[in-house]
Structure formats: structure tokens, C-alpha cells
């Protein structure tokens, strides 16, 4: 049976951050293709269609890759992970912006919004909506457990 989960492209030149982003997305139920640079991501786009992209490259590289990705896959929504000071240099059409450091919950919120928006713009995929709703509920439960553990002094 084919994997019907939405696939997210993650392009991040920082190995640690790329690993964390991919793990957070997989834990939420997404399929993930991760690349260290735009060349690897360009090759992946030749083989696969993506529900959304997370681009965490230096400012100019991120915008250039996003423009390439939109030419290759029109309508592809993208989340640009950026340094806080560069937000003033990016055009509003460059995508959704998420400043570092970011909370995994905020990252997932942005991805859920992008994927659900894409699904709403074409034929509905009710299974995607249900899967993402379940993932959001799991994340909320995890956050509640973490908050409770911190409150009683066993987490941090």
C-alpha cells in the first residue's frame, strides 16, 4: 500500500537543526525528505511532489531556492526559517517566516496550516485532515505532559 501521508521537503544546511525538524515532522505523522543543500533538494524535487517545504538556508539562498521550487512545483507553500534580524529584508511573498530559535509546536502549527491550506485549494483529502488533527492532538497531549512534569519538578 502506498504511503498517503503528506511529504514535507526540509532543506537545511545545519545538520543538527535539519535532524530536529525532520524528527518533529515524522513524530507528527508526516513523511519527510531532508536535504543538506539546495542541490540535493532540487534532485529530490525531480523525483517527488511535496505538500510543503521548510527552507532553512542563508537568506539569499533560501529565497533563491524557494523561487526555484515554485517554478518546479507551482503553488508549493514554504516556511522559511530565518535569523530574527533578516525579516525586514524578505518580501511578504517569500513565504511564511519562522525566526530562530523556534518552538517545535510553532513549527508544526505552520506546517499544519500550509498542508491543510494546500488540501483546501484542491480536491479534499479527508485522510490528511484527520491524520493532521490526530498529530495536533498528540502534540497538545505531549505539551500537557511536559508542563505537568515540569510543574512537579521531574522535567525540564
N, C-alpha and C positions, 0 to 999 in steps of 0.2 A: 504494500500500500504506500502511495506517495505521501511525502511529508507535506501537509497543508498549512503548517504554521507560517506566519509572515516571516520573511527573511530580511534581516537588517544588515546593511553593509557598514562596517566600522573601519574607518581609516584613521590611524593614529600613529605618529612616529615615536611616541613614548610607549615602550613595551609594557611597563607596569600599568599605566593608565588604560592601554588597549586591553590588557588582560582583565582588569577590573570591569570595564564597560561590557566586554563580552560575557563575563560571568554573570553580571547583574541581568543582562538581557536573556541569557539562557535560563537563569533561575526563574524568570518571569514567563517563560514559555516560548520565547522567540527562537527561531533558527538564526544563526549568526555566521557571517563570513567576515573575518578580520584580516586587514592588510596593514603592513607597516608603512607603506608609502603609496603615493598616487599611482605609480606604475603597476603595482600588484592589484590595486583596486580597479584600475582600468581593465586589466586582464580578466578579473572576476566579472566585471560588467559585460564582457563579451560572451560569457557563458551563462549568465543568470540575470533574472529580473528581480529587483528588490522592492520591498514595501516602503522602505525609508533608508536614509543614510545618516550616520553620525560621522562628522568630519572634524578631527582634532589635529590639524596641521598648522604650521605657522600661517599667519594671517593671509598673505598673498597666495600661498599655495592652497589654502583651504578654499578661498573664493574661486581660484582658477579650476580646482578640481570639481567644485560644485557646478560650475558653468559647463564643464565637460560632461559631467554626469547627467545634467538636464538635457544636453544635446543628445546624449546616448539614450536616455530614458526620459522623454518629456513628462513633466509633471512630478518627477521624483521630489519628494519632500526631504529636506535635510536639516539636521541640527548641527550647528557649528559650535564647537567647544572652543572658547577663546579665553585669552587673558583679560582681566577686567578692564584694563586701560584701552583696549583696542575697539571697544564697542562703538565709539564715536567715529571710527573710520570705515565702518561697514554700512552698506546700503541696506535699508529695510527689506529689499527684495532678495537679499543674500540668504535668507532662511531664518529659522528660529535660532536665537543665540542663547547659549548657556555659558556663563562665566565660571572659570575655575576659582577656587575649589568648588565642586558641586556635590550635592547630596544625591545618592543613588535614587532616592524617591523622586526627586525633581527630574532627573534624567529619564526615569521611567514614565513619569507624567507626560513629558514632552513627546516621548516615543509613542505612548498610547494615543495621544492626541493626533500625531502625524498619521499613524496607521489607520485609526478609525476615520479620520478625515478622508484618507485615500479610499477606504472602503465605501464611504458615503458618496464619493464622486463617481463611482462606477457601480456595477451590479453588486448588491449587498452580499457579503459573506458572513452569514449569521454565526458560523462556527468561529470565525476570527473574533467577532464581538464577544461571544461567550467565553472564549479562551482568554481574551484580554481582561474581561471582567473578573474571571477567576484569579488571574495573576494579580490584578489590583487588590482583590480581597486578601490574597495570601500576603502581599506586601504590607497591607494595613495590619494584619494579624502579627506579622513579624515585628513591625514597628511597635505595636502594643506590648508584645512580649519583651522587647528590648527596653522600652520605657519602664515597664514594671520591674524588670531585673535591675535596672539602674537605680530605681527608687528604693529597692531593698538592699542595695549595695553588692550585688553579685555580677553586675555587668559594667560595661563602660564604654 
